[in-house]
């Protein structure tokens, strides 16, 4: 013979939560936000949950498993109550109105997961923080031997990617390829960086050393540009633009304006160093224009 089982008419919050597969804390939260109506209380002042309450909890659990937000659950139950009257307040919700929003949310989550998996795979393949940068940069630099890139190189690429996006960082990667494969250019880069850093030590902007250093930096930039062209890296950059420009245009969170970057990214550069950088950039632009005119 089978034992006679008599189900209780009402249960306490712990039993209700256990049956629904959630925690008592979650049940209390549902009460607080109006998702689950407060049940009657027993003589001891504790909540007592009946059949309708349990049904409501089960629907909430299923909707949560489907990824429906608590706010959307509340709207769905409210709509069901409006359509069917008060007698349906604890019964099946009307979820049709939230499905379109849920589909968009799930699609965004799926894209985010795909992006994260790709980043993890790049990290595994590259075996260094380089894999955390965008795919364009990782692909361009992955052929370099271990240790060819310095941590400061990766820092610079990370900042460039944030300001100018993946294409800007991919172009800058060409410079680091040249520095990694041309010891003489790397040594000159180190010398110039040290000299520019020395401008922060009380040097006035009109000091003759500022102009001299700007001229030297311009000459170094021209040498880097020539090495980039000689290695065919400039052609690779053009192909990157052709293939990826449309795909990456407007990528959310990928880039910010240079103006915004100046106000948000701190640089402890002295006025002398800033003037040197600006002058070197202007001289380099003029030198490139002259070179192109001569070639034309």
N, C-alpha and C positions, 0 to 999 in steps of 0.2 A: 504494500500500500504506500502511496505517496503521502508525505506529510501535508497537513493542511496549512496553507500559508495565507495569512490575513494581512494585506498591506495596510500601512497606517493611513489615516485620513490626512494627516499633516506631519511634516518633518521639520526639524530645526535646520539652521543655516548650514551647519557642517555637513549634514546628510544631503541637503539639497545641492551643495557645491560638489560633493563627491560624486553624486549621481550624474551631474552635468559635465564632470571632468574639468572643473575649474577650482578656484580657491575661494574661501569665504571672503577674502579681501576683495576679490573681483566682484562678487555678488553685492557687497556693500557699495562698491563704486558704481555699479549699475543703478542702484537706488539713488545715489547722490546726483547722478546726471539725468535722472528721469527716464532711463531706459527700461527699468524694471519697477513696476509699481510696488509701493510698500505693502507687504502682506499684513494680515492681522497678527496681533501678538497674543501669546498665551498668558495664563495667570501669573507666570514668573516674569513677564515683561519682555520675553524674547520672541523674536519673529517666528512665525509658523508658516510653512510653505505648503500649499495645496497642489492639486493636479494641474490647474491652469498656470500656476507660477512655474512649475517644473517644465511644462511645455514651452513656456516663454524662454526659460533658461536654455533649453535644448536648441531652440531656434537661434538664439543669440550665439551659442557656441558654433553652430553650423555656419552662420553668416560670418563669424570671425575667421573660421577655417577657410572660407572662400575669399578672405581679404577685404570684406566690407568694413568700412570704418564705423566707429560707434555713432558718429553723427548721422551717417547714412542709415544705420539701423534704426535710430530713433525716428527719422523721417519716414522710413518704410512702415514701421508699426503705426505711426500716426496716420499715415495714408490709409492703412488697412482699417483702422478704427473709424475714420471718416467715411469710408465706403460701406462698411458693414455694420456700423453702430457700436455701442458700448459693449454689447455681448461678445464682440470679437477682439476686445482689447488685448487679450493675452494669446491670441491664436496666430495663424500663419501670416507673416508680413507680406506686403506687396513690394517685391524687390525689382520689378521691371523698371521703375523710374531711376534706379541707381546703377543699373548694369552698364550703361554707356560710360558713366564716370569711372566705374570700376575697371572696365576694359582699358581705358586710357591709363589708369594708374598702373595696372598690371603690365601694360606694354612698356611704360617708362621703367618699371622695376626690372623687366626682362632685359631692356637695353643696358641698364646700369650693371646688371649681373654679367652680361656679355662683355662690357667694358672692363669690369674688374677681373674677369677670368683672363682676358687678353693681357692685362697688366701683369697678372701673376705668371702667365706663361712666358712673357718677355723677361721677367725677373729670373725665372728658372733657366731660361736659355742664355741670358747674358751673364748672370751670376754677379751683378753689381747694381748699385742704385741707378745706373744708366737705364735699366729696364723700367724705371718709374716714369721716365720721360715719354713723350708721345712716340708713336710707332715710327713716324717719319725720321725723327732724330735717332732713335735706337737703330733703325735699319742703316742709316748713313754711317754710324760709328761702330757698328757691331764687328766690323772686320779688323778693327785696330787690336793690337795685342794687349793683354792685361797690363795695367799700369801705365798705358800710353796717355791716358787722360788723367789729369789731376782733379782732386776734389773741387778746387776753385773753378775748373772748367765746367764741371757738372753744375755747380752753383750758378754760374753765368748763364748756362743753357736753360736752367729752370726759371730764372728771372725773365729771360728773353721770351720763353714760351708763354709766360703769364702776361707779358706786356704786348707782344706782337703775334702771339699764336704759334701753332705748329710750323707754319711756313717760315716765319721769321727765325725760329730756333733751328730749323733744318738748314737754312742758309748760313747761319752763324756756325753750324757744325762744320762747314767747309773750312773755316778758319782754324778750328781746333784740329782738324785732320792734318792741315799743313804744319801747324805747330808741333804736332806729335811726330811728324815724319821728316822735319827739317830742323835738326839740332841748332843750327846757326840762327834761324829765325826765332826759335824758342829762347835762346840765350839773349837775343836782342829784346824780345818781349819782356823777359825778366828784368833786364837792365832798365828799360823804360818804365816799367811799373814801379820799380824801386825809386827811380828819380821823380816820378809823378807823386808818389807817396810822400817824398821829402818836401814837396811844395806845401804840405799841410803844416809844416813846422815853422810857422811865423813868416813865411815868404809873402811879400806884397804882390798884388795882381800885376803891377807894372814893373816888376823885377825883370831884368833882361833874360834871366834863366827861363822864364815862362815862354817867351817867344822862341828861344833856342830849342827848348824841349818840344814845343808844338811842331816845329819844322822837322825835328828828328822823328816824332811820332808819325807825321805825314809820310815821310820817306819809308818808314817801316810798314805803314798801311799799303803803300804802293807796292812794296816788295811782297807782302802777303798776297795782294791781289794778283800779281804776276805769277806767283807760285800756284795760286788757285786755278788760273787760266791754263798754266802749263800742265797741271795734273788733270785737266778736263773736268774739274769740279764745277765750273760755272755752267757747263752744258748740262750736267746732272741737275743743277738747281733749276734750269729752265724747264727740264722735263718734269721736275717735281711740281712746278707751278702749273704746267699744262694738265697734269693728271689730277692734282689734288685741290687746285684753287677753288673750283666750284663745290667740291665735296665738303671742304672745311669752312666755307664762307658762312659766317654767322653762327659758328659752333658756340653754344652757350658756355660761358665761363672760361673760354679758351684764351681770350685776350681782353685787354682793357686799353683805353686811350693812353698815349704817352703823357698827356697832360695830367690825367688821373694818377698815373704811376709816379710822377714827380711829387705829387702831394701826399702819396701814401707809402711809397717805398723809401725808407730813410737812407741817405748817403751822407756820411760825415766828411764831406770834401770842403776844403777851404776855398775862398774866392779865387785864390791863385790857381788852384788845381782846376776849378770849374772853367776859368778863362782859358787855361791851357787846352782842356778838352774841346771847348767850343772852337778855339782857333785852329786846332789840329783838324777838326771835322770840316771846317770851312776850307782850309788849304787842301785837304784830301779831295773834297768835292770839285774844287777848281782844277786840281791836277788830273782827275779823271775826265773832266770835260775837255781839257786840253789834249789828253791822250786820244780820246774818241775823235776829236776834230782832226788830229793828225792822221789817224787811221782812215778817216773818211776822205 
